[in-house]
Amino acid sequence: MAKMLNVGQVIDESWEQYSSSFIYFIKISAWMLITAVFQLAAVLVYPIESQVWDLRAILGFVLVILSNLIIAPAISIWVSNMLIKAIAEPTEKYANKFKELSDFSWRMFFPHLWVIVLTSIAVILAGAIWLIPGAVLSIGANNSSLKLLSMILITAGTIIAILVMLKFSISLFFSSFFVLLEKKKGVDALKSSIALVRGRWWKTFWRLIVPFLLVYFAAYIMHVVIINVLGLAFAGLQITSVRVIAAEFVTVIFLPITTIIGYRVFEGLKKNS
């Protein structure tokens, strides 16, 4: 049985794969910029800062809803599917086979979407159930003692809910990898992820959270730099537009490395099963 990669090895191997095939992965993640096009169009048609509600405002609002509720999620799943498949296969297997990779991604779109929905429901319900006692008691509280007790229950429930949701988030983290790489569908993907992490939750947690925090820190710095550079270079550009451009650019750069980290931990857990 192979030994699990430690945190340092996860970081090193993830960086090695990312840096050695940087252009290859960026060509895939760059498709995320499609969402920026729609978001920028919405801002330009009707700036969020504007208070006027007219035909232009309605069109802008429709574009915002279309972008955030349909286009952005669809593109995110499509790109994520391609990245996971590309990362899991031999080095740059799809360098000249984008259509093949894209076709795979679209075939797996709804199976992956369903797994995402199930995962989200499971995580939310796991946390929400701890808030019910305090919420119910607060509704019927008619004296100071009951109100105090309801506040205590809500506070304790909130803390427990956060911890439980974190536990479920880590346990179900690999559901996407199972549906895309091992064709596990729906609940089976969730069960497979839970089984993979069972007994190794803390090991999994640290191998994910430390690299992710490093990436988040780097992404945050880049985001701030881009906003300031664009703000100076294009003084007339709306701040909302600057933020949209900065956010999408950062996503394009860092989405591959976060996906690689997830896959490295997934692969390590599988080999150590």
N, C-alpha and C positions, 0 to 999 in steps of 0.2 A: 504494500500500500504506500503510495507516494505521500510525502509529508506536505502539509499545507504551507503555502507561501506565507512568510511573515509580512508585517505591514511594509517594511522596507523593500522587500522583494516585490510586493504588489506594485508599489510606486515605481521601482526601477524597471520592471518588465513592462508595465503600462506605458511609461515614458519612452522606452526603447521602441515599442511597436508604433506608438503615436508619432515620434520624431522621424523614424525611418520611413514611414509611409504617410507623411504629413499631407502632401499634395493629393494623394489618393483618397484620403478620408475627407479632406476639405472639399473636394469635388462633389462628394456626396452630401455633406452637411450644408454646403452652400445653397442647396435647394430650399433651405429654411428662409432664405431671403424673399421668397414668394410672399410670405406672410407680411413682410415689411412693406412690400409694394402696396398691398391692400390697406394696411394701416396708415401709410403715408398718404394714400389717396383719400382716405377718410378725413385725415387731419387737414389736408389741403382744401378739400371740398367744404368742410365745416370744422374750423379749429375748435378744440375742446374749450378753450378760454372764452369763446363767443357766447353771448347770452341771447342772441336773436334766434327765434324759432320760425323758420320759413321752409320753402321747398328745398333749398340748399341744405338746410339743417337736417331735414328728414332724410335726404340722400346720404349725407355724411353719417347720420345715425345708423341707417341701414347698412352702410359699408362697415361700420364699427362692429355691429352685431354679426354680420356675415363673416368678417375676418376673425373675430374672437371666438365665436361659437361653432363655426363650421370649417373655414379654411385653415386657420391656425392648428386646431386639433388634427385635422385630416393630414396636413402636410407633416406635422410632427410625428404622427404614427408612421406615415409612409417613409420618412427619412430615417426614423429610428429602426424600422424593420430592415432597411438596406444596410445601415451601419452595423447592426448586430450580426447580420448574415455575412457581411464583408469581413468583419473582425474575426469571426469564428472560422472562416475558411483560410486555406493557405495564402501566404503573402500575395496581396494584390491580384487575386484570382479573377476579379471582375474589372480589372483596369480597362479592358477594351470590350467589356460585356455589360454595359450599363442597362441595356434593355432587358437582359436576362435577370439582372438584379432587381430592376424596377418591377418586372412582371411578378417575381417572387413576392416582393413587398405588397403589391396590390392583391395578390391571391390570399395573403395572410392578413390583410387589413381588418376584415370583420372578425376573424378569430381572435386577433390581438386586441381589437377594440372591446370585444366581449370580456376578455380576461381583465382588461383595465377597469371596466365597469364593475365586474365582480370584486376585484381587489379593492377598489375605492369603497364599495358598499360594505365589505367586510371590515375594513379599517375604521370607517365612520361609525358603523353600528357597534363595533367593539368598544369604542370610546363613549359613544352617546349613552349606552346603557347605564353607565356609572353616574350620569347626570340626572337620570330620571327621579330617583328618590328625593333629592333636594328640590328639584323643580316642582314635583307634585306637592311636597310639603309646603313650599312657599306659596302655592296657590290657595291652600286652605288655612294658612297661618293667620290666626286672629288675635294672637297675643304676643308679647315681646319674647317669651320663652321659645315659642314655636318659630318665630321669625329668626331668632338667634340660632336655633338648631338647624333651620333650613339653610342659613348662611354657611354654617359649619359643614353641612352635608354637601352643599354646592361647591365650596372651596376644596374639600377633600375629594369630591367626585371629579372636579376639574383636574386636579393633580394626578389622580389615578387614571383618568381618561387619557391624559397626555402620555403617560407611561405605557398604558395598554396599547394605544395607537402606535407608539414607537415600536413596541414589541411586534405587533402585527405587521407593521411596515417593513421591518427587517425580515421577518419570517416569510412574507409574501413577495419580497423584492425580486426574486428570480422567476416569478411566474411568466414574465415576458420571454425570458430565455427558453423556458420549457415549451411554450407554445410555438415559438419561431424555430427553434433548433431541434426539438424532439417531437414536434407535432402533438403535444399534449393539449387538449382542448378544454375550455371552460373550467369547471371545478377541478378537473384532473390536474391542470397546470398549477392551480393554487395548492392542491394537496401535495404535489411533487415538490414544490418550493418549501412548504412547511416541513416535509420529511427530510429534505436536504439540509435544512438549517437546524433541525431538532438536535438538541444536545450540544450544539456549537454556536449558540446565539451570540454570546459575547465575543467569540473569535471572529464571527462574521461581522458583528457590529464594528469592532475596531478596524478590521481590514477594509471596511467601506467608509466609515466616518472620517478617519484621519486623512486618507487621500482626497476625499470629497471636500473636506475643509480647506486643504491646500489649494485645490482647484478653485474653490469659491473665492478664496482670498485673492488669487491671481486674477480671476475674472472680475472681481470688484475693482481692483486697481485699474485694469484695462478699461473698464466701463467708465470710471471717473476720468481717466486720461482722454478717452475718445470724446466724451461730452465737452471737456474743456477745450480740446483742440478744435473740434467742430464749432464750438461757440465763438472762438477767436477768429477762425478762418471764415466763417459765414455768420457774421454778426446779425444779419437780417433773418436768419433761419429761426423758425419758431422752436421754443425749447421742447415742446412735445415731439416735434419732428426729430430733433437731435437725440432725444431719449429713445425713440423708436429705432433709429439707425444704430445707435450705440448698443442697444439691447440685442438686436438681431445679429450684429457683427460679432459680439461676444459669444452668442449662442453658436454661431457657425464655427468659431475657433475652438470652443471648449466642449461642445457636445461629443465629439469623437473621443476625447480623453476620458470623459466620465463614463461613456459606454464601454470603453476598453477596461477601465477599472472594474466595472460591474462584471464583465465577462471573465476577467482574470480571477476574481474571487469565486465566481460560479464554477469555473473550470477547476480551481483548486479544491473546492468542496466536493465536486464530482469524483476527482481522482482520489480523494481521501475518504470516500464513502466505504 
